[in-house]
Amino acid sequence: MDSPANSQKTVSDDDEIDYSIKPELYDSDLDDKDEQWMAKKRDGRTSDAVLSCPACFTTVCLECQRHEQYVTQYRAVFVVNCEVDKDKALQHSAVPSKVGKRRRDSEEKETHSADSEMVNSVVCSTCSTEIGVLDSEEIYHFFNVIPSEP
C-alpha cells in the first residue's frame, strides 16, 4: 500500500490559508468589550481576584476578598455557577480545639458545640467539584479555586 506522501502531493496548512481575508471568528476589539462588560458587572467595585473552578475552569466569582491570613482562601457574597449542597452540612470550628491530657471530654464537647458553626458545602454547578462553603451569614468561603487577576 502506498503512503499518502507517495500517492498524492502533500500540502501544508500554511499553503492553504489565505491571509488576505480576515478570519470570521477574530475580533480585535474583544478584550476591550470584555473589560467593559466586567466593569459594568462590578459597578465600580474592586475585587482581589476572579475565581474559577480548578476542575473545569468555569468562573465562579467575579468579586471577592482575599483572606488576610490564608492567602489561598477567598470570601464573597455574590457568586455565579455555584450550587449549595443543603444535604451536606459541615461543622466548622471557629476556635481550634485544644487537646490536652488535663482536658475533660465533657468540657471539650461543650466548647466544641459553643464555638462551632454549621456550614454547607458549595460545588461548581458545571462539574460538581467542591470549591468552598457557605456559612450561616450567607458568606461564601472559597478554598479550592484558581484565582486570576481581576
N, C-alpha and C positions, 0 to 999 in steps of 0.2 A: 504494500500500500504506500502511495506517495504521501509525503508530508505536505502540509499546507504551503510551506515555503517553496517547495518544488512544483506544486500543481498550479499555483496562481501567484501573481505579483503581490508581495507584502507591502502594505501601505501603512504608515504610522498615523496615529490620530492627529498629529500636528499638520500633516499634509491635507487632511480632510476639513479642518476648521477654517472658516472664512472670517478672519479677524477684522474685516472692514465693516461687518454687520454687528451692531451692538447686541449682546445676548439678551433674550427676553426676560430672564429671571434676575437680571442685575439691576440694582437701584443704587446709584451713587449717593443719594440723599437718605438712605435707610438709617444710618447711625444718627443723623440729626432728627429724623422723625421719631426714632426710639427714645432719644433723650427728651424730646418734647412730651411724649406720652408719659414717661416716667415722672417728669416734673409736674404734669397735670395730676397724676395719681397721688403724688406726695403732697400736693397743695402747699408747697413752701417748707414743709418739714424736712428735717435731715435724718439720715439713717447711718448706723455704723457699718452695715453690710446688707447685701441682698443674699438671702439664704436659699439653698437648693437641696433637694433630696440627694443623699450620697449614692443611691442605687440607680435612679433613673434621671437625675439632673433636672427634675421638674422644679420650677420656682415655687417656694412655699411661703416666703415672706419678703415684702418689699421695704418695710420699715421695722427696724429692730434696734435694740440697745445691747451692747456687749456687756457681759458680766465683768465687774471690776476685778474680782479675784481669779475667776476661772475664764481665761481669755478665749477658750473654745466653746463657751456657752453664751447663749443669747436669750433675751426675753422680748416678747411682743404682745400687742393687743389685737392687731389686725393681721390675719393670715389668709393665704389662698391655697387651694389644692391640699387641704388638710382635713382629716376626719378625726373626731374624738371618739375613742373606744369607751363608751359608757360601761360596758360589761367588764372591762379590765381596769379595776381600781387598784392603785398602788398606795402604799403608805410611805410618806416622806418624813424623815425626822429633821426638824428644824435645828436641833442641837445634837451634836454627836453624842451618843450614849457612852458613858464612861464605865468600862467594865473593870472591876477590881475584885480582889478576894474579900474585902470588907463589905462590899455592896450586897444588900439582901435582894433576893429575887422579887419580893413584893414591891420594894422601893423602885426597882428598875422598871417594873411593869407600869407603875403609876407615873413615873417620869416619862416613859416612852409614850404613853397614851396622852399625856398632857401637852407635850411638846411636838407631837406629830401631826401631820396634815394629810388628808386624803387627796390624791391627785389622780387624774385619768390619763391614760396613755393617748398620745397623738400620733397618728400614722399618716403617711403620704397617701392621698386619695388615688394616685395613679398606680403605685406598686405595693402599697400596704407595708412599707418599711417603717419601723418605729423610729420617729425622729425627735420626740420630746414628750412633755407632759403639759396638762392644763390644770392649774391649781384652783382652789375654791374661790379666788377673787377674779377668775376668768382671765388670768395672765398665762400666756403660753411660754414655756421654758424649753428652748431647743438645745439639745446636746449632741445630736447625731446628724449634723448638717454640714454642707460645704458653703463657707462664706465667700463672697466675691465683692469687689469694690462697688460702692453704691453709684 
